[in-house]
Amino acid sequence: MADHRKFESPAEQVVAAWERVENWLRAHAPASAALLRPAAGEVEIAAVEKTIGVAFPPALRAWYGLHDGIDDPADGNSWWPAGFLPGGQGWYRLGQLQSAYVMQTRDWEREPGRIPISCTPDDMWHGLYLDARPDAPSCGCLGRWVVDREPELIADISPGWPLQEWLTEIADALEQGRCLVEPDGRRDEENWPALTVCGGLTWVDPGQGPGAPEGRILLNDPR
């Protein structure tokens, strides 16, 4: 059930929300939970910050302080469980985050300060980022990056969708068995949680065709 306690900081909200998400994964999508890596240490996070020249917002630091993203599935295993974040996104480990940031700011000539945090598993062409530009109104909020387009915020509201609130909404959607709902109340009908035949979680558009995982079970009730 949704946790209605009040937390003082974004970091506390991240920890509380992710505890709910992870508990749900371990109970219902063990193949996805098994990909979670150990926590990233302060030294590891600081090393990445120094290399890219950008400080992690507190919510992002707290998230990586729980897990250093995910491992790739073992050879021969399905990639579907790796895309357990909305949009079928796989959570970058710090090494991937650093490499993606350097590529986007150097090779793609993107404005510094937007930290890529995910991509579609086994694909480097689009994903999610967290705005870490300290003077931007959207600092701490999520957006989408695509190889051939300029980055854009996820929610069409000002200033955006903070990471801690996004993770809380993921937990709510999983526990209630429903699609994602954006901060302005819009239902994202293209992001429904679904269980795969291999024991993982992914997010799908119920109307999508060949790209959908075979044997998926769309969630439409509380779990």
TISE-339284 format. One line per 8 residues: number of its first residue (from 1); for each residue y, x, z of N, C-alpha, C. Coordinates in steps of 0.001 Angstrom, whole numbers, plus 500000, padded with zeros to 6 digits. Layout:
<rs>
NUM> Y/X/Z/Y/X/Z/Y/X/Z; ...
</rs>
This chain:
<rs>
1> 498805/500843/500000/500000/500000/500000/501242/500877/500000; 502344/500325/499559/503591/501075/499506/504016/501512/500896; 504556/502700/500986/505032/503255/502250/506525/502983/502343; 506908/502155/503296/508306/501737/503402/509079/502535/504459; 508481/503615/504974/509214/504434/505923/510411/505090/505234; 511420/505392/506029/512605/506051/505507/512486/507554/505735; 512795/508323/504720/512718/509773/504817/514116/510350/504626; 514374/511432/505332/515714/511984/505340/516048/512777/504089
9> 515060/513345/503445/515345/514261/502346/514450/513983/501153; 514881/514428/499947/514023/514309/498771/512680/515012/498960; 512688/516162/499630/511429/516883/499849/510455/516060/500673; 510946/515398/501706/510068/514552/502525/509528/513379/501705; 510370/512835/500846/509918/511729/499996/508822/512188/499041; 508970/513401/498491/507953/513942/497592/506618/514087/498324; 506649/514663/499496/505410/514876/500256/504726/513552/500555; 505497/512561/500982/504912/511262/501310/504356/510569/500078
17> 505104/510606/498973/504648/509951/497750/503408/510633/497195; 503421/511961/497176/502281/512668/496586/501018/512518/497427; 501160/512394/498728/499991/512138/499569/499298/510849/499128; 500090/509834/498826/499524/508564/498361/498864/508711/496996; 499552/509418/496079/498987/509621/494744/497675/510398/494838; 497681/511472/495589/496487/512309/495671/495330/511576/496342; 495615/510815/497378/494557/510026/498011/493953/509038/497013; 494812/508447/496186/494322/507494/495182/493452/508211/494158
25> 493901/509371/493699/493120/510125/492719/491746/510488/493283; 491702/510953/494501/490426/511375/495076/489472/510189/495241; 490030/509010/495480/489184/507829/495660/488739/507212/494338; 489604/507267/493307/489338/506505/492085/489242/507357/490813; 489799/508546/490818/489801/509395/489620/489479/510833/490022; 488273/511080/490505/487938/512407/491030/488019/513525/489997; 487809/513212/488721/487901/514257/487693/489327/514765/487563; 490305/513889/487756/491704/514310/487745/492043/515082/489022
33> 491599/514571/490163/491887/515244/491436/491312/516649/491460; 490169/516839/490800/489505/518143/490825/490298/519218/490087; 491240/518822/489234/492028/519792/488472/493213/520345/489262; 493567/519714/490377/494717/520159/491162/494488/521571/491706; 495486/522408/491543/495412/523781/492014/495905/523891/493466; 495612/524989/494133/496162/525201/495477/497690/525226/495452; 498276/525124/496617/499736/525131/496731/500323/526439/496217; 501507/526351/495631/502266/527551/495261/503023/528036/496495
41> 502978/529321/496744/503673/529883/497892/505155/530081/497618; 505923/530272/498675/507364/530504/498543/507657/531731/497679; 506841/532770/497832/507057/533995/497045/506840/533719/495567; 505809/532939/495241/505522/532617/493837/506641/531778/493231; 507111/530778/493967/508188/529931/493465/509461/530753/493272; 509776/531595/494261/510990/532420/494181/510923/533379/492989; 509734/533896/492678/509587/534811/491555/509893/534120/490234; 509438/532872/490094/509722/532112/488878/511215/531799/488801
49> 511813/531389/489916/513250/531117/489936/514050/532346/489495; 513644/533518/489983/514356/534749/489624/514198/535047/488138; 513000/534834/487601/512748/535144/486191/513544/534237/485263; 513588/532935/485571/514284/532010/484670/515760/531874/485015; 516153/532372/486190/517559/532319/486583/518034/530940/486992; 517115/530118/487469/517452/528744/487870/516753/528429/489189; 517494/527874/490151/516905/527465/491420/516250/526099/491282; 515070/525945/491842/514397/524654/491839/515141/523681/492758
57> 515400/522451/492321/515895/521441/493254/514886/521242/494379; 515340/520807/495565/514438/520686/496718/513184/519847/496442; 513314/518762/495675/512152/517915/495410/511108/518663/494588; 511555/519450/493605/510615/520203/492775/509940/521306/493581; 510720/521982/494410/510149/523012/495278/509084/522406/496191; 509356/521230/496733/508388/520577/497623/507112/520186/496875; 507266/519736/495623/506100/519324/494839/505186/520515/494562; 505779/521634/494133/504962/522822/493885/504451/523433/495183
65> 505098/523126/496285/504594/523564/497576/503350/522814/498012; 503012/521749/497280/501767/521008/497540/500651/521481/496613; 500983/521645/495337/500013/522138/494349/500754/522894/493258; 500136/523963/492779/500685/524709/491651/500158/524072/490359; 500554/522814/490120/500140/522111/488918/498642/521913/488856; 498087/521972/487644/496660/521728/487457/496028/522830/486604; 494719/522961/486755/493938/523823/485887/493569/523070/484617; 493278/523826/483558/492721/523209/482362/491291/522748/482670
73> 490841/521670/482030/489438/521271/482201/488508/522388/481747; 487344/522470/482363/486372/523483/481984/485897/523263/480552; 485425/524310/479927/484936/524217/478557/483921/523088/478412; 484136/522268/477402/483221/521163/477143/483578/519877/477857; 484493/519949/478820/484903/518745/479548/486061/518052/478839; 486180/516751/479064/487233/515959/478441/488609/516390/478953; 489607/516306/478046/490992/516578/478429/491681/515348/479003; 491087/514170/478880/491764/512955/479346/492159/513016/480825
81> 491298/513505/481737/491691/513529/483153/492901/514397/483449; 493234/515344/482550/494390/516215/482796/495708/515491/482603; 495702/514399/481852/496942/513664/481603/497154/512539/482583; 497135/512851/483886/497195/511786/484895/498611/511431/485332; 499612/512099/484774/500996/511685/485007/501406/510695/483923; 502359/509794/484200/502792/508815/483193/503117/509465/481855; 502766/508742/480796/502904/509295/479464/501711/510151/479079; 500665/510162/479939/499511/511011/479688/499839/512486/479786
89> 500770/512824/480694/501263/514191/480831/500415/515013/481799; 500263/516294/481479/499592/517225/482371/500604/518094/483094; 500441/518243/484385/501390/518943/485259/501283/520453/485046; 502392/521098/484652/502420/522544/484434/502154/523310/485734; 501334/524334/485651/501327/525332/486713/502530/526250/486494; 502889/527020/487511/504136/527787/487458/504194/528740/486267; 503077/529369/485938/503076/530272/484799/503411/529569/483502; 502895/528357/483336/503202/527576/482138/504659/527134/482146
97> 505130/526725/483304/506538/526311/483428/507457/527450/483000; 507181/528646/483509/508037/529794/483178/508006/530086/481684; 506821/530106/481098/506700/530404/479668/507405/529355/478819; 507240/528079/479194/507864/526997/478431/509379/527075/478543; 509891/527395/479736/511336/527492/479911/511922/528610/479053; 511276/529767/479077/511760/530902/478286/511737/530551/476801; 510659/529926/476350/510569/529557/474941/511665/528571/474555; 511881/527555/475396/512852/526519/475041/514277/527044/475055
105> 514625/527874/476019/516003/528362/476103/516265/529522/475147; 515239/530333/474888/515433/531488/474008/515171/531125/472534; 513976/530616/472267/513579/530367/470877/514159/529065/470331; 514212/528045/471168/514747/526752/470715/516241/526639/470956; 516806/527607/471691/518242/527658/471990/518727/526408/472720; 517915/525937/473657/518314/524799/474480/519187/525258/475641; 520037/524357/476107/520916/524672/477233/520093/525038/478464; 520435/526126/479155/519700/526501/480370/519838/525435/481461
113> 518854/525410/482339/518938/524552/483517/518012/523364/483535; 517383/523057/482408/516399/521963/482380/515005/522581/482448; 514292/522313/483534/513017/522978/483800/511865/522119/483301; 511095/522579/482307/509944/521798/481841/508859/521770/482906; 508321/520592/483178/507309/520471/484235/505973/519956/483720; 505919/519509/482456/504658/518973/481952/504672/518948/480435; 503486/518761/479873/503348/518478/478451/502084/517653/478265; 501936/517063/477094/500688/516397/476787/499591/517453/476798
121> 498486/517228/477520/497457/518266/477635/497029/518840/476287; 496912/520155/476274/496501/520888/475079/497495/520710/473934; 498781/520495/474283/499819/520259/473278/501128/520786/473851; 501902/521509/473069/503142/522092/473579/504368/521488/472917; 504242/520316/472297/505335/519801/471474/506234/518789/472176; 505786/518202/473268/506659/517285/474005/506173/517149/475440; 507108/516830/476327/506759/516725/477736/507938/516253/478562; 507885/516544/479855/508922/516138/480795/509625/517367/481365
129> 510880/517186/481726/511621/518264/482383/512348/517702/483596; 512764/518596/484492/513615/518214/485615/514946/518927/485445; 516021/518163/485507/517363/518729/485371/517703/519493/486646; 517912/520803/486504/518241/521651/487647/519639/522243/487530; 520474/521677/486665/521849/522160/486541/522642/521654/487742; 523088/522533/488636/523667/522093/489910/524917/521229/489770; 525687/521394/488698/526925/520633/488541/526740/519352/487724; 525540/519103/487242/525292/517911/486423/525025/516703/487320
137> 525584/515526/486987/525292/514316/487771/523807/513995/487809; 523068/514455/486792/521641/514157/486703/520770/515233/487339; 521345/516143/488093/520567/517196/488737/519495/516568/489630; 518263/517000/489451/517148/516453/490214/516459/515291/489543; 516955/514896/488352/516386/513743/487640/515523/514201/486463; 514646/513302/486038/513681/513598/484997/514178/513254/483609; 513692/514008/482638/513980/513715/481244/512809/514103/480365; 512953/513832/479076/511923/514183/478101/512424/515326/477227
145> 511533/516265/476937/511838/517292/475948/510870/517138/474786; 511378/517369/473586/510585/517313/472362/511013/518490/471511; 510081/519076/470795/510368/520293/470053/511491/520115/469037; 511593/518935/468420/512576/518753/467343/513711/517807/467716; 513914/517563/469019/515027/516709/469452/515690/517303/470679; 516918/516917/470907/517610/517336/472118/517012/516624/473333; 516998/517275/474493/516463/516640/475703/517228/515369/476040; 516543/514409/476654/517190/513164/477050/516598/512675/478360
153> 517423/512033/479170/516956/511479/480435/515967/510350/480181; 515038/510159/481121/514034/509113/480966/514669/507729/481073; 515365/507491/482153/515909/506152/482395/517309/506032/481796; 517586/504893/481185/518902/504651/480578/519901/504155/481620; 519943/504842/482729/520895/504505/483788/521551/505801/484236; 522640/505678/484945/523318/506853/485467/523036/506965/486962; 522682/508186/487446/522588/509436/486697/521189/509711/486140; 520167/508912/486478/518816/509163/485996/517775/508755/487027
161> 516557/509310/486885/515429/508957/487743/515039/510183/488555; 515400/510253/489836/515071/511417/490666/513555/511597/490790; 513124/512840/490846/511704/513157/490920/511019/512439/492068; 511631/512447/493254/510993/511835/494414/510802/510331/494231; 511755/509682/493549/511622/508240/493321/510589/507948/492239; 510498/508834/491261/509481/508696/490208/508083/508811/490801; 507863/509792/491672/506556/509951/492296/506216/508761/493183; 507211/508219/493863/506980/507024/494686/506583/505845/493818
169> 507226/505706/492667/506878/504616/491751/505469/504799/491182; 505078/506029/490909/503707/506275/490456/502720/505801/491511; 502971/506159/492766/502086/505727/493850/502029/504203/493940; 503177/503553/493838/503211/502085/493886/502407/501487/492737; 502604/502020/491517/501920/501471/490344/500410/501626/490465; 499959/502772/490958/498522/502985/491118/497942/502046/492165; 498604/501959/493301/498082/501115/494385/498109/499639/494031; 499088/499232/493236/499224/497816/492877/498532/497470/491566
177> 498077/498476/490818/497390/498239/489557/498295/497603/488518; 499390/498273/488200/500369/497707/487256/501023/498818/486463; 501820/498422/485456/502548/499408/484674/503687/500008/485489; 504233/501070/484983/505379/501700/485616/506604/500798/485481; 507457/500787/486505/508711/500043/486465/509852/501036/486668; 510786/501075/485725/511881/502031/485785/512939/501595/486801; 513858/502497/487181/514828/502191/488239/515684/500959/487978; 515901/500633/486697/516712/499448/486390/515894/498165/486380
185> 514620/498259/486751/513757/497081/486807/512976/496802/485536; 513205/497602/484494/512489/497384/483233/511038/497807/483373; 510127/496924/482967/508711/497247/482978/508367/498097/481757; 507774/499243/482004/507372/500145/480926/505950/499770/480518; 505839/498805/479628/504531/498284/479234/503696/499303/478460; 504302/500413/478062/503552/501458/477368/502942/502465/478341; 503174/502260/479638/502644/503164/480653/501849/502392/481699; 500615/502046/481330/499673/501408/482252/498648/502446/482695
193> 498340/502493/483999/497281/503413/484437/495921/502900/483978; 495068/503821/483573/493723/503464/483118/492745/504529/483576; 491558/504089/483963/490488/505008/484324/489649/505297/483087; 489235/506555/482952/488432/506944/481801/486965/507004/482192; 486115/506990/481185/484677/506986/481424/484223/508264/482119; 485010/509334/482002/484637/510603/482629/485198/510746/484044; 485751/509669/484599/486214/509709/485988/487613/510225/486189; 488453/510098/485163/489827/510556/485285/490819/509422/485194
201> 492091/509762/485441/493196/508822/485286/494009/509226/484076; 494440/508264/483286/495422/508503/482246/496345/507297/482206; 497386/507365/481397/498350/506268/481251/498421/505900/479779; 498303/504617/479479/498172/504197/478086/499042/502989/477784; 499262/502777/476509/499805/501526/475989/498607/500636/475697; 498476/499474/476368/497292/498633/476160/497055/498273/474701; 498092/498299/473882/497932/497924/472490/497650/499079/471557; 497576/500299/472103/497382/501446/471232/495952/501469/470691
209> 495778/502107/469553/494499/502091/468879/493692/503352/469060; 493505/504119/467985/492567/505244/468009/492873/506320/469037; 494125/506411/469475/494447/507458/470431/494005/507163/471847; 493529/505965/472093/493148/505581/473451/491791/506180/473815; 491606/506576/475074/490307/507126/475465/489212/506060/475389; 488086/506469/474855/486964/505540/474747/486465/505161/476140; 486164/503882/476332/485618/503430/477604/486631/503290/478708; 487923/503266/478401/488948/503158/479422/488854/501813/480133
217> 489286/501816/481385/489376/500585/482170/490821/500446/482613; 491521/499502/482044/492929/499294/482378/493045/498705/483773; 493939/499248/484583/494127/498740/485940/495080/497558/485924; 494649/496454/486448/495514/495269/486514/495363/494537/487830; 494935/495264/488860/494860/494685/490214/494908/495823/491221; 495238/495498/492474/495371/496537/493497/494072/497294/493711; 494212/498586/494027/493056/499426/494376/493435/500366/495508
</rs>
